[in-house]
Structure formats: structure tokens, C-alpha cells
Amino acid sequence: MSDRPDVTVVVAVYNTMPALTECLDSLVGQTIGHDRMEIIAVDDGSTDGSGAELDRYAVLHPGTVKVLHQANSGGPAAPSNRALDQASGRYVFFVGSDDYLGREALERLVAMADRNESDVVLGRMVAVGDRSVPHAVFRSTKDKIELVGSGALYAISNTKLYRRALIEKHGMRFSEALPVSSDMPFTLEAYVHAATVSVVADYDCYYAVRRPDDSNITYRARFEDRLQVCRYVLDLLDRLVGPGELYDEFALRLLKVDLAWIFGENYLSMDPVRRETCVLATADFLEEYYKALFVRIQDRVAVPQRLRFHWIFQRDSRTLTELVRVDTAGGALPPTFLDGDRAYALYPGFRAGADEAALRAFRLLGPITGRLAGGTRLLAAEWEQRDGKDLYLAVRVLVPVLGDTDSAVTRLRSGALPKSVENSRRLPPEAKLPPPVGEFVRTSAPDATGTVLTARIPLPPVRTKLGARVYVDVAGSTYEIPIRTRGLPMPLARRWGDTVPYRASANVNSKGRLVITTAPLWEPKPSFRTRVRSLLPRFKRKVIR
């Protein structure tokens, strides 16, 4: 191996057998070759044989694999720092000892860095075992990305290629004072100092593994640990760049990911006293770091997360607990409350008629197609006939809206929906709809899950195929929701009409949507003149007109 390898791979190890073997195999098998790389693995006091496995690989691959042993430090920061002190490569790559790399990963990453003089290179990540990995930043390979808007701020782990000169120039090391997520400030600082950050997205570089027993240190973090990391990284960012777009964007990321993580199932598993402690501690943190900032960024946070922080600011652990229970329970989303040109999600704590400041956290912004489609449900469909002549389709549909629901109607529309529409769509402002036909009654569902829309629609005596759809105005936009039958039995085909009898049938199409088909029961017999004309050549038909 040359005196100065292209890349030093750093592996901090603590009790990761047998996954460690797969990790090491992926490293020694890299196509970049042993003459261009070194592997420095630091055993942080493992007790499961990980240290012995490292020593075995050092014997098998002398000059490439270097192993250091130390007493347990409690986290990956200290062993990573010790490896950095020993590193000699032009670049450094960090890999978790329970993860593994694609065979060409290092070769591709180093080539990208050399070609573009990159200081940091991200390689596409793949989740293994329900592990969470970023996706937005890996949409395409790019020689240079901006930190804001690229998704880079959501790819904040240290599992990247770094120019070692950048690390040493700025004296960068992992904070050993942080119990978890010590790689977050390290990566963020590298981002800030980097002249060029690149992305390799056309190859699966890094396979991130979630252990079956959830023993990854990140998944075992206490809320105190999370808050400590958030304080540390916001203070660091304030020193590095000060107030501005980058600070705001990263603070938003902390809200959506790290702080929201605290108030999920982990929160519900706490006893009431610890929940109260958690809420008060987080409220103190938010008051210190987010009091003014939250007003600017809250509309960019989804309603359930926004409400979490609303109730934390209010120090209301009781309503917060109700909210978390509802939000983590699965199933249908809470209904939408319509109030003029505004729409609100009816999560616990909503009070209709409250002032706008109190309601802002509940307000739905942007399209809500999924929310409407998920809660719309056919309750009944049947035929009704008057005087044995006119035929009506009578349907009852639960629509997940309350409040100003007078706009809710059912229409029978010809023509298929665009293929891109899975469940519902927001119509463009220029869309023109015919006036609704039929009779409509709207009543609140007994369980307050929405409005029961009862429609009685006359069927035209023509040959046609019509899709049954609900239309409702929400916050200034009209939504079109195809009615899905969800396994509900359909009425049998019905005959109606005297002179020319027709047949109506209620069917379910391939997407599970209700379709009404009408057609003559039999074709009327054509007149003698019509039959003669059909037999004549086209030019002679004009003569007998």
C-alpha cells in the first residue's frame, strides 16, 4: 500500500456481532483496492467477540486493516476521534459497524471528489430492516448541491466521504460530551465549511441496517439526550453562520425529525410524571430557541407535529397526550372542519369559534386529497322508483368534513379520471362543473367522524356509463372524490321505462369505484327506411333524403 492512501475508512465498534463480519467483508472487498485504502477500526470495549473479529481481519489483511482497542467510552464519538487521529488518507469515510457498503462505493465516491474537488460527498443510502434513511437528496447525481433545498440537511449522519484536509484545517472532532447523535454537529460543521458538496445517487453506496433488537444507540436515546443535542447543534450553527436562512432551515429540520421523534410512541410509553417532566423540559427549550422562530416556520410543519409544539408551548401535557394517542393509533385521520375559506383538522383541543391565533395550529394548508379520500366511505346504494317510471340512484356517503358542508354534493360524471388520480383530486380554478342534479340532505354522523351526504339522483334514459363522485369545497378549492365501494354489496340491476325499457346496473370498476351503467334493455327495431338506407352506398343515400 502507498504511504498515503486515498481514503481512510473509520469504523467505531461496540457489540455488533454478527453484523460486524458483513460490514468488514464489504470493506475489504471494495473495488478501489487495498493499495488505495486503509481501514481503522476501534473496538470500544466490546464484550460479544467483536474485538476478536477485528483482530482476525487485521491478521488476514495486514497493512490494510488496523485495529485499536480501548475501554468502553459510552458512544461512537471517542473511538471515531481516536481513529481520526491515526488517519492518513486524503479522504475519510465513516461507516457504522452494523452497516455495509456496496462494492464500488469508495471507488465512486473518491472519483466524484477528485473530479469536482469536493469536500463532502454523499453516497446513496439504502434502508435495511426498517431503518430510516434520507431520500430527497439522492434523487439524482450532482457535482454540487446547495445545503438549503437539496435535502442535505436531512442527511446529517456522518456516513459520507470527507476531505481530511478540511477536517484538520478546522480542528473538527466529534463531541464526546454528547450521549447520542455526535455525528450531527460534525456533519453540519463540515457542510458549512465545505466549498463543494456532491452527491452520488446512481449507485447504492451505503446499506443502513436497523438491528432487530433496536439496539442502535439512536433508538435508545432519552428525551434529555435529544434536547442536549438540539441545544448543542443550534449553538454551534449560531456561531458558524448566525441568524439566517440556513439556521432557520436546520431549526425546522430539528422540529420535524428530532424533536417530533420524542413525542411519538416513546412519549406514550412514559409514565404520567415523566411525560410532564418531558413536556416542561421541552417547553423551556422551545422558549429559549424557538419563541420567535416558530411563528415564522410553523406553517411548514404538518398539522399533527405543529400541534405537538403548540401544546408544548402551552405546557398542556394532557391535551398533548390525547393528540399523540390519536396520531399514532393509525386508521382514519380526524375529520376536517370547514369554516368559510379555511379548513382545520379536528384533533383534540379544537374549539370552533376560537380566535385565529388559537386555531392557527389546527389549520390545514395546501392540498388535502389524501385526507378527504381516506375518510370518504360509501354507506349505502340502492334504486328508488316513482310511479314505476323514473328511476333514481339513492346513495349515502360519509364525507370526512364538518362545519360549512353545504357545498357537498354527489354527481354522476361521464369520462374516466386521469390515470394520475389515485383517490381524489383538487380541481383547477378554471374547471367548470354542471349544476348538481337531484336532491341532497346533509347530516352530521352520530360519531362526529364527518357528514353523511344523502343523494337522490335521477338516471337519464340513455346509453351511458357514469362515475359516482363526491364534490366538496374546501378552503377555496373544489375537490373531486370518486366513491369507492370498499366491499359494500351493490343493488341488483333494475329495469325501468315503458315505451323503451332501460336497464340500470351499479358496478365496481378495477379501482374499486362505483360506476352506474344505463342502456336500453334491447335495441329498438329500425324502420324500413332506415334499413334500406343502411344498405345503399353513401352517394345514393343523399338522393333519397
Phi, psi and omega in degrees: 000144180293165182297329181233101180292161176291322186217138171255125177263124181257128179232111173270126191237130170209109173049060179240020173290145001270000182299332181303321181299315179296321177301309183294321177301319181293333180281311182289344179265011182295139181290347178296337176091149183293336182285349181247009184215158168224148179242121176246111180251131180245117177276116185267054176074038181297151180237008185248015181093002180298320180299317179294324178294321176298316180299323179298317180291328177295324178289319181291330185230064181297142181084347178248315180258122178242132185240134174239142178242142177208164176292154183299131181257348178096358180184175185279351186296308184298311178297326178294319179295320180295320178294321178300322179297334182263350187293145178231356183288159174294329177235159176234136175234133180255133178228136175290142187285356173250007177254178178207165185249154167291150189302325184263007189304303185296320179299316181291319181293315179295320178299318177298314181297318180293320183293325186247006184054043183286143174268330177222135176231128177262134175251141185306136182255148178235132180276136176233124177073045175065026175281142179272127178227154178288152180235320188303317185290343183257024179295325180204156176289133181219136179291328180210134178236158171270151181290322181270127175092350182266345187094358182298326182290347176260001175243076194250004175288166184274006186282069184215173174263128181238142172287121186295328178300326178294316180299314184287325180301321184258008178060038185281133174214165178280137180287116180279356177277344182271128181288332179217166173054035177293342178284342181297305178295327178299310181294319180298317179295320177297318176304312185296319183281340186291136173280326180222127173245126184242165181226130170254107185245359183262017178207140178283098185276317192230126178255109182267122188253130171263122183293144181302329182266010180055035182274359172305137189299328181297323184281351181257006187291141173276161180297327177299322179294317180298314180297322179298317179296317181298318176300312184299313187286327177290322175296318179299313182295325177297320178290323185283317186232341182074186181298150179151191186298315182297317179299312182298318182294321180286324176298322176296318178300319178298320178298311187290329188249292191287315180285322178298328180299325181300322190256055173237223180296332177300319180295317181294335180284348179283154172284163186304323181294316180290326175301314180298319178297318180298315181297314182294319179294319180290324177298318177299318179297314181296320178300323183282321188250340190235003189304308178276324184295323185299325179298324183283327190250354189297330181289350178265006178252135179303150187307312182301321178288319179301318180293326177304311183287331174300312182287333175291316176303323179281353182057038183255087183289332181294307180294324177301317180296318176301316181299313182296321178300314181296317187287334182260359185283342185079185180082197185292146175287157176300153181294169180255132178262123182263128181220091182063235181268019179233153180227141183230145176274128186276067173275165179308137179100352181290136178229106179300139179089355177291165180292160187298326180299321180285332184269348187301323182294337181270350190288134178269128181239138181084182183297145177232039183301315181295320180297317181290314183295321183295330183259355180278128188216131176287128179261325181197149175216130181204168176264147171229139183227136179248130178057023179068010184245277184295140180245139181235145168267122178251118181230145172240126184231133172274120178249127188282054177226151175224172179091233182280086186253014184297339181281347185289121178218165173247134176235151170257115187242138175275159179088144181278152172288154176304146182300334181288345181274112180275307187233326178194171178209154173266121184288145177295155183303329183278358181296134179250125180248142175291156177302143178296144180245130178122193180244140185226135176231133182238125179225150178289138177295143182304327181266010177062027179271358180159201181246132174273113179262114178257124183235142177232104192244124179290143179263135180280140178280070179219167174276115183198163174230124189232133175272135179273122185221146175263141176235135180210141179270127180228117175051045176086000179237149176260131179252141178246122186234107176297138183279119178263138186281335178050041175084000180291133179299139179265151178293153177294156178303146184232139175262141173207164181101150182256291184301309176238101181290143179239162179235131177243138178224145176254119185236167177241123182278184186295342179261009178080018184261150181283127179231131179255127180242131175234146180195155175302144179295324170213157182285132177297145182288126182293152179291165179301317181300318181295320180293322179294312181301324181293340181270344183277151171298157186301319185292332180280338180298325182294331183292323186265008178291000000 
